[in-house]
Amino acid sequence: MNRSALGMGIQPSRNTILAELGSLNLEFTRMSQLTKDPKYFDAIQRITDKLESAQSRTQVPGLWPMMVDAHDMQFTDPRFTVGGMADSTYEYLPKEHILLGAQTDQYRKMYDAAINSIKKRLLFRGMTKDGKDIMFAGNIRSTSKSVIEPQFEHLKCFLGGTVGIGAKVFDRPEELSIARKLTDGCIWAYDIMPTGIMPEALYISPCKNTDDCEWDEQKWHTDVLRRFAKYSQGEEVAQQIISSNKLPPGVTEIPDASYNLRPEAIESVFIMYRITGDKELQDAAWRMFRSIEKMTLTRYGHAAISDVRNPQSSQLDYMESFWLAETLKYFYLIFSEPDVVNLDEYVLYVSPISQPDNHPMTGCLGSSNQSTNDNHIGTPRHTHSDVQLLDHDTEPFRLHFLFH
């Protein structure tokens, strides 16, 4: 900010979080739609073009690494995830496609490449005592070949809703079952905790066989010993670790047991409910809400808690802004009539703002010779005359999210 105020140039970082690059699409596109000034869309479109061109050339083609050299646009980091530091880059691919009225196939192609790699390289089935068929997204390193690190976190719970939207937007109905299993995985992570609330991060015992996964107590214990680097120890040590760390069956470690009022799980539950109309999702949402309300309510608001394994957990002295901006929004909407904030008319994103996709306006982006503001400093204007920023006097792009 100081360099900018002094009129000095600002250089891109050589160590940039992927989500920083991919999280401005919706906001900047909407700004251009509302102001009719293409400079905002122009800025994020440059980034999108770079991400698209690099997508097939990363160490895990289809995915982008967690960290990026934004100065030279190099994607050499070996870590790949859809969790923290990467999440919204993937989440916004179908949402930006919707906001642009499906006028370009760029985001469809990027989503196709991403979801195919996510399914192949990141997803795994978790082993549960009741044999529940649920899925999670882990992490990988390009140097570890096909080994998935079975780490899960609350931030990854957005993925079920995103895959659900992608199935509708891009006509991939076979992936609705994956979307539901991912969402059910997050519901399971809430239900198994003594407080009824999912922790910030946990490790899960993965199934050996995705199609046939019976409960295996010995495998769970072995996975626990592996997580705690006690490979040569026996059942007794595994039991001690499970007891002292309060690990529910199927969980091998809880490195962060806090709950920070996060929205990602209820977001996916809400989206899948709007797609399917399955009342079980409303029931799950109500269990989640009652548990969260019980543990987080304070005199003046709601507080994060330190340990979801403890029904008497202490509260922490802060309330994140996304509690109001997102978490409560999705809890409200899942119990509202489905035409309240109809997903055929609104694009919801990680912000307190909802963006109507049928806002009356004229096209914002004219020919490549048009300029509404030529006094900005930087590289030459990069216009996209083939992508009008939606003339909403025409019929809006419809996905038919309302269940029947």
N, C-alpha and C positions, 0 to 999 in steps of 0.2 A: 504494500500500500504506500509506503514512504517513497519507493522508487517511482511509482506511478504519479504521486503528487508532485514530485520534482521533475516530471516530464522525461524520466529515464526509461529505457527499455526494460522489459521484463522477459527473462529467459525461461523457457520450459525446463522443468526439473528432469534430471536424468534418473530419478527414482520416484516415479509417480504411481500412485495407486490406480489400478485399472478403473475402479468405480468413479474416480474423479473425472476420467476422460469420457465415460459413457453415461453419465447421470444428468446431463443438461439438455438432452434432446427435447423432452416434452416441454420443459419450461421455455426454452428459447424458441421452439417452433410456435408455441402459443403466443409468445410475445410478438413475433412477426405477424401472426394472424390478427392480433388485436390492434397493433400499431400500424400495420400495413407497411412496415419498414423491414426489408428482407435481411438486414445486417445480422440479426440474431440467428435466424435460420442458417444464413450463410456461414456463420462461425461454427455451428455444431455440425453442419454438413461436411465441412472440411475434415473434421475428426472422424465422422462416420465413414467417409471415403478411405481414410487411412486404416481404420479398423477392418473394413471390408477387404482391402488389398492385402493386409497382413494375415487374415484369418486362416487361409489355407497354407501359410508358410511358417506357422509357429511350430514348436516342438510337439504339440498335440494338435494337429490340424482340426479346425473347427472351433477351438477354444483359444482364449487369450490368457496369457499368464497374469498372475496376481499383481506383479509390478512391471512397469513399462518405462523405458527410457524415452520420455516425451520430447527430449531435445532432438534426438536423431531418429525417433520413432522406431526403436529397436524392441523386439519382443522376445528377449533371450532368457528371462527368468524361468527357472524350471518348475515353479509351483503353479498348480492349476486348481481352481476351486470355483464354486458358485456361491460361496459364503461371503463373510465380511471381506471388504476390500475389492470385491468383484461383482457382487450380487446384482445391483441395479443396471449394470451394463447389459446383462442378459434379460432382466425383467422388462426393460423398455423396448426391446426389439418388436414384439407384437403390438405394444401400446403405441409406439410411434407410427407403425403401419396403419393403425386405426385412425390416429390423429391426422395423418396425411390423406385419409380417405382412400387408401389402397391405390393411390395413383402411380406408385412405383413398386417394382418388385425387389428393390434393394434390401429392405428389411425382411422380406420373406426369405430371400436367399440366405441372408445372414442367420436368421432363426433356424432354417433347415439345417445348415451346416453345424450350428451350435447344438441343437437338440439331438442330432444324430450322434455327435461325439459325447454329449452328456449321458445319453443312454448306454453307449458302448463303454465309456471309460470311468464314469463317476457313480452311477447308480448301483445300489446293492440292496438285497432283501435282509432285513434284520430278523434274527432268531428270537422268537417270543415263546413264552410258556404255553400260550393257548393256540399257537400255530397261526396267528393272525398274519395275513398276507399284506405286509406293509413294506414300503420302500424308503430309502434315505439316499442323500447325495453325500459322498465322501470327498476326499481330496486325493490328488496324485502328484507325484513328481515325475517329470519326463525321464529322469534317470532310473526310475524304479520299474520300468517296463509296465506291466499291467496291474501291479499291486495297488489296491485301493486302501487308503488310510480311512478306516471306518469312523471318522470323526463327524459329528453332527452338531449343529448349533441353531439357536432360535432364528438367526438371520436367514438360514437356508429354507425356512418354512414358507417363504414366498414362492418357492418353485412349483408347488402343487397348483396354485392359482395361475401361475404363468403358463404352465403346460396345458392347463384347462383352457385358458384364453387362446393359446396357440392352436389347440385342437379345433376350436371353433373358427378362429380367424383364417387359418391356413388350410382348412378342410383336411385335418388329420385325425379323424374320429377314433382311430385305433389307439391314440394316445390318451384318451379320456380315462381309461383304466389306470394308466400310469399316474395321471394327475390325481386320481382318487387315492391310490396307494400312497403317494407322497403326502397327501393331506392327512390320511389316516395315520401315517407315521408320526406326524406332529401331535395329533390327538392322543395317540398312544403315549407319547412322551409326557403329556400332561397327566393322563390318567394314572400312570404308574407311580407318580411321586406322592408322598404322604400329604403334601399340601394341595395336590391337584394342579400344580403349576410346573411347566417345563423349565429346566435350568437353562442358563445361557449357553452352556456347551457340555457335551457328553460324548463318550465313545460307546459304540454298540457292537455286540457280537454278531458278525455277519454269517449268513447261511452259507454252507458249502455248496448247496444246490438250490438255485432260485425256485425251481418248480416243485421241489420236494424238501421241505425243511421242518423236520420234527424237532421238538425240544431235546437238547443234548446237554445235560447238566455238566458232564465232564468237559465238553468243549467250552462252555461258558467259563468254567473255572480255569481252564488252560488259557483262554483269552485274557482273563483277569490277571493271571500271573505274568503273561507276556506284557501287558500294559504297564505293570509295576516292576518290570525287569527282574522277576523272580522265577525265571524259566525252570530252574532245577528243583524248585520247592514243590511240595505236594498239596493234597487236598486241604489239609489242616491250615496251611498258610493262606490258601485261596479263601477259605471260609473266614479267616481273621480279617483279610483285606475287605471282603464283602461286608462284613459286620461293621468294621471301624469306619468305612467310607459310606455306609448306608446305601449300598448299590442294589437297586431292584433287579430282578431276573432279566437277563439280556443286556444289561448295562455293565461295561467293564471299567469305566472311570468317569468321574464327573469333575473335570478340572476347574469349572466355574459353576458353582451352584446357585448363583444369584438370579434374580428375575428383575429386569429393568423396565417393566411395563411395556414390553415390545409388542408390536402389532402383527408380525408376519404370519403367525399361525392362524389367528382369527381372520386375517385377510384372505388366506386360501380357503378356509372353511366357508367364508361368506361367498367367495366367487364360485366355489363348487356347488354351494346350495343354489345360487342363482342359475347355474347351468343345469343341475339335475332335479332340483325340487325335493331332494331326499330329506325328510324330516329328521332323520338320524343326525344330520349335520347341525340342525338347529338344537337338538338335544345336547350334542357335544359342546356347542357354543354356550349353552346355558350353564353346563357344568363348569366350563372354563371361566365364565363370567362370575359365577357365585364363588368359586375358589379364589379368583383374583380379588374380588371385592372384599372377601373375608380377611385376606392377608395384607392388603395394601391400603385399606381405607384409613385416613387420618382425619384430624379435626378440620384441616383446611384443604385437603385434596387426597391424592393417592401417592404412596411412596414406593420406591423400589425396595426389595427385601434381599437379605444377604444369603439365605439358604433355603431353597425350596424343599430340602429333605427334612426340615424341622418345622412342625406345625406351630411352634412358638418362636419362629424366626424373628430376629430383630429387623426393624424397618430402617432404611437408609434415608438420610436427610436430603433427598432430592426427588423431583418428579420430572422426568424427561418430557420435552415438548411434544414428542410423538404420541404420548398417551392421549392427549386431547386431539391432536391433528389426525391421528390414524386409528389407534386401538379402539377408542370409544366410538369413532365413526363407523368402523366395521361391526362392532357389537350392536350399534343402533340399527344399522341397515339390515343385518341378517334377521332381525325381528320386525322389520317394517314390511309393508306390502311390496312386492317385487317391482312395481312401477315407480317406487320412490328411488330417485337416482338410478334410473334405468341404464343398464350397462350398454344398451344400444345407443344411448345419447350422451354418456359421460365416460371420460377416460380418467380413472383414479390413479394417482401416483403417490410417491413417497413425499408428501407435502400436505399442508392443511388445505390446499386448494383443489377443488374438483374442476376439471376442464370440460365444459360441454362441447361435444363435437359437431353440434348443429347451430352454433352461434351465428346469427345472421350477419353476414359480412360479404364484401366482394373479394375477389382474388387479390392476394397480396404481392405476388411475385410476377412481374411483367416480363418483357423480353430481356435478353441478355444485355441490351443497351440501356435499359432503364436503371436509374439510380435515384434513390430518394435521399441519400445522404453520402456525399462524396468526400467529406472532410475527415474521415477516420484515417488513422495511421496504421500501416501494416502491409501485408502482402496484397497483391491486386485482388479486387473483388472477384469472388468465385460464385457466380450466380448459377442457378439451376432452372433455366427457363422452361424445362419440361415438367417441373413439379410445381404446379400452382398450389399456393397454400390455402386451398379449399375455398371455392365460391359456394358458400352454404345456402345460396338461393336454390341450389339443386338439392335433390334428395340425398340425405346423409347416408354414409356407409352403414349398412345394417348387418348385424351378426345374429340377431334373434336369440339373445341370451335368456329371455324369459322362458322358463320351463312351461310345459304344457301338461 
